[in-house]
C-alpha cells in the first residue's frame, strides 16, 4: 500500500518534477525509522516537516517503525513565494528567513500562523494545475497537513 500511495502522490505533481530537479528545488520528504522531524532549507524559507498526523496543532506522531506508517512525499518551490507539497503522513510548516531566524519549533497554537495568500488542493493534468478545493482558516493555519494519499497542495505566501 505504501508504494501505491507514493506513486499516487508523485502523479499529482508529475509535470513539475523535471524542471524542479534541474533547479534544485525538488526536496524529498522521507521519514526514516525513529525520526519525527525533518528540516529543509529552501530559497528564502525554512521548512519543518513533522511526521505523523496533525490537526489544529495537535500531533499524533508516528515513529516510522513500519514502512506503511512512515511519512513520505515531495516539496517543490516553484517561485519566491509558491510551493507544492504532496505525500502522506506529515505536516509542513514554512517560515520566511528573516534577519532574525524565526524558531520553527514554536508550538503552532501559539499564534505562529503561516501568512498564506492561497492554499489549494488539486493535481496537474499535463502542465495545467486543476483545483479540486481550497483550504482556509483551520485547514491551513496550523501547517500543511498531508493526510490523504495522492493529494497535492499548492501554497502561496502573502
N, C-alpha and C positions, 0 to 999 in steps of 0.2 A: 504494500500500500504506500509506503514512503516513497518509493521510486515513481509511482503513478502521480502522487501529489507533486513531486519535484518537477516532472515533465509538464504537468498542468500549469504550474507557476511559470516555468520558462516560456511556454507557449503564449501566455498572456502578454508578454513584452518582447517576444522574439525579434521583431523588426528593429528594436533599439540596440540589441546586443553587439552586432558587428562594429558599429561606429563607436560605441562606448568602450569596447576592447581597445580600439586604436588610440583613443584619447586618455585611457587610464581612468575613466570614470565609472567603470563597472566594478562593483565590490561584492564579493561573496559573503553571505551570512551563513555561518556554519557553527552549530553547537557541538563541540567536542564533549566527550564523556566528562561529567562532573562540572562543566563550565556553565555559569549563569549569566555572564555578561560578555559583550564584545565591543571594543571601541574601534571606530573607523574615522580616520582623518579625511575630510573632503576639502574641496576648494572653498574656503571661506566659512566652513562649518565643521563642527564635530558631531558625530553620531554615537549614541549609546544604544546598543541593542541589548534588551533584557529578555532572556529566554523564558518561556512559559507564557501562559495566558494572562492578560492584564485587562481589567475593565474598571473604569472610574478610579484609576490609580491603585487598585488592589491587584497584587500579583499572586499567582499560583505557580511557583517555579517548577520546572522540570529539571532534573539533574542529568538528563541525557543518558540514562542508563541503558536504554534500548534504542535502536535506530529509529523506530516508529515514534518515539517520544521526543526526538531531538528537533529543535528548531532549525530551519534552513530556508534560504531564499537569496534574493539578489536586491541590491540597491544601486540605482543608476542616477547620477547627477547629470541632467541634460542641459542645464543652464545655470546662471548665477544664483537663481532662487527656485529652481524647479527640480523635483526629484520623483522617481518612480520606484516603488517598492513592490515586490511580490514574494510569496513564500507563505510559510505557516509556522506557528509555534513561537512567536516573538512579538515584542513591541519595540518600535524605533522612536527615539527621542532625538530631534535635531536642534542644535543651538548654533547661532552665528558666532564666529570667533570675533571677539572684540578686543580692545586694548587690555582689558582685564578679563581673562578667560572665565566664562561662566561655568559654574560647577554643574556637571551633568548628573551627579549622584543625588542632587536635591530631590526630595520627595515630591512627586508630581501633583499631589493635592495641596501643596503649599504655595499656590499661585505661580507655578513655573509653567504656564501655558505656552504652547507654541503659537506664534503670531501668523497663523495661516490666512492667506487670502482665499485659497480654494483647496479643497480636498475632494477628489473624485474617485469613484470606484469604476473600473472598466477593463478594457482589453484592447489590444491592437488587432485590426483586421487589415492585413497588409501594412501600409505605412500610416493608416488613419486610426487615431485614438477614438474608441467608441465608449461613450459614457453610459454606464449602467445605473449609476446613482451618485449621490453626493453625501458626504459626511459633514456634519455640523455639530457645534457645541460639544456635548458629552462624547460624541463619537470620534472627536479628533483632539480635544483639549488635553487629553491625558496620553498623548503619543499616538503613533500609527499602529494600531493593534492589527496583527496579521494572524487571524484565526481560521479563515475559510480557505481551504485548499483551492488553488487555481485562481484566486482573486488577486488583482493588481490595483495599486493605489497611485494616483498622481497627486502630488502635493506641491503647492506653490506658496512661498512665503510672501507676506505683505511687504 
